């Protein structure tokens, strides 16, 4: 085979490999939102569901009861304390329930956090419905600030008709707080706090000087 022909074939193979690599990379990025949507719809991996107040109001409780256990964690680089304010709650399937977590920023700077979450057993994810939750939005805490974080939820009565989930007696709801990639909200709130302190100091100075 001539050297020129071999070089052309090698270049063609290299070009095809490059196109495939770029295509796979693009598919990987595109699959992230699709994967999240898939998890939200199916409850895959213990992903909980999000419902509206209207959807929740249309649900009727059944006689069977179930227990929910609460778990709270923070990432290694997250200087917060975070824990559930109740260990477990007992409720009728279909009834709405309100639970609280407590979070405290133990650092000396404002930090914005984002909570990841799941439930176990994982097959209960598609039936664990949240109406309101602190996990729906990023949370910014000032230095030393401590807050209560609510989550309102119910267990879909359809769980009783699922052979893989009907025997579940307790569901564990777990949250882990991470430092959000976007800290602009924390920086803005810290700047606003600094300006307020400076303005207050100037006001006190004027008052003291009789100005």
Residue pairs with C-beta under 8 A, 6 or more apart in sequence:
38 44
39 45
39 47
39 125
40 47
40 49
40 50
42 125
42 126
43 49
43 122
43 123
43 124
43 125
43 126
43 127
43 128
44 122
44 125
45 118
45 122
45 125
46 118
46 119
46 120
46 121
46 122
46 124
46 125
47 118
47 125
48 117
48 118
48 119
48 125
48 128
48 129
48 130
48 153
48 173
49 125
49 126
49 127
49 128
49 129
49 130
49 156
50 129
50 130
50 133
50 136
51 129
51 130
51 131
52 131
53 131
55 129
56 96
56 129
56 131
56 154
59 94
59 154
59 156
59 157
60 94
60 157
61 92
61 93
61 94
61 95
61 157
62 92
62 93
62 94
62 157
62 160
63 92
64 92
64 93
64 160
65 90
65 91
65 92
65 93
66 90
66 91
66 92
66 93
66 155
66 159
66 168
66 169
66 170
66 171
67 88
67 89
67 90
67 91
67 169
67 170
67 171
68 88
68 89
68 91
68 97
68 99
68 153
68 155
68 170
68 171
68 172
68 173
69 87
69 88
69 170
69 171
69 172
69 173
70 84
70 86
70 87
70 88
70 89
70 99
70 101
70 172
70 173
71 84
71 172
71 173
71 174
71 175
72 82
72 83
72 84
72 101
72 174
72 175
72 176
72 177
73 82
73 174
73 175
73 176
73 177
74 80
74 81
74 82
74 176
74 177
74 178
75 176
75 177
75 178
75 179
77 179
78 111
78 113
78 177
78 178
78 179
79 105
79 106
79 107
79 111
80 103
80 104
80 105
80 106
80 107
80 111
80 113
80 141
80 177
81 102
81 103
81 104
81 106
82 101
82 102
82 103
82 104
82 175
82 177
83 101
83 102
84 99
84 100
84 101
84 102
85 99
85 100
85 101
85 102
85 148
86 99
86 100
88 170
89 97
89 99
91 97
91 154
91 155
93 154
93 155
93 156
93 157
93 159
93 160
94 154
94 155
94 156
94 157
95 154
96 131
96 152
96 153
96 154
97 152
97 153
97 154
98 150
98 151
98 152
99 150
99 151
99 152
99 153
99 173
100 148
100 149
100 150
100 151
101 134
101 148
101 149
101 150
101 151
101 175
102 146
102 147
102 148
102 149
103 113
103 139
103 141
103 146
103 147
103 149
103 177
104 141
104 144
104 145
104 146
104 147
105 111
105 141
105 142
105 143
105 144
105 145
105 146
106 144
107 143
108 143
109 143
109 186
109 190
110 140
110 141
110 142
110 143
110 186
110 187
110 189
110 190
110 193
111 140
111 141
111 179
111 183
111 186
112 138
112 139
112 140
112 179
112 180
112 182
112 183
112 185
112 186
113 138
113 139
113 140
113 141
113 177
113 178
113 179
113 180
114 138
114 139
114 177
114 178
114 179
114 180
115 134
115 135
115 139
115 175
115 176
115 177
115 178
116 175
116 176
116 178
117 135
117 173
117 174
117 175
117 176
118 125
118 174
119 125
119 128
119 171
119 172
119 173
119 174
120 171
120 172
120 174
121 165
121 168
121 171
123 162
123 164
123 165
123 168
124 155
124 159
124 165
124 168
124 171
126 156
127 155
127 156
127 158
127 159
127 162
127 165
128 153
128 155
128 156
128 171
128 173
129 153
129 154
129 155
129 156
130 136
130 151
130 152
130 153
131 152
131 153
131 154
132 150
132 151
132 152
133 150
133 151
133 152
133 153
134 149
134 150
134 151
135 151
135 175
138 180
138 182
138 185
139 147
139 149
139 177
140 185
140 186
140 189
141 147
142 189
142 190
142 193
151 173
153 173
155 171
159 165
159 166
159 168
160 166
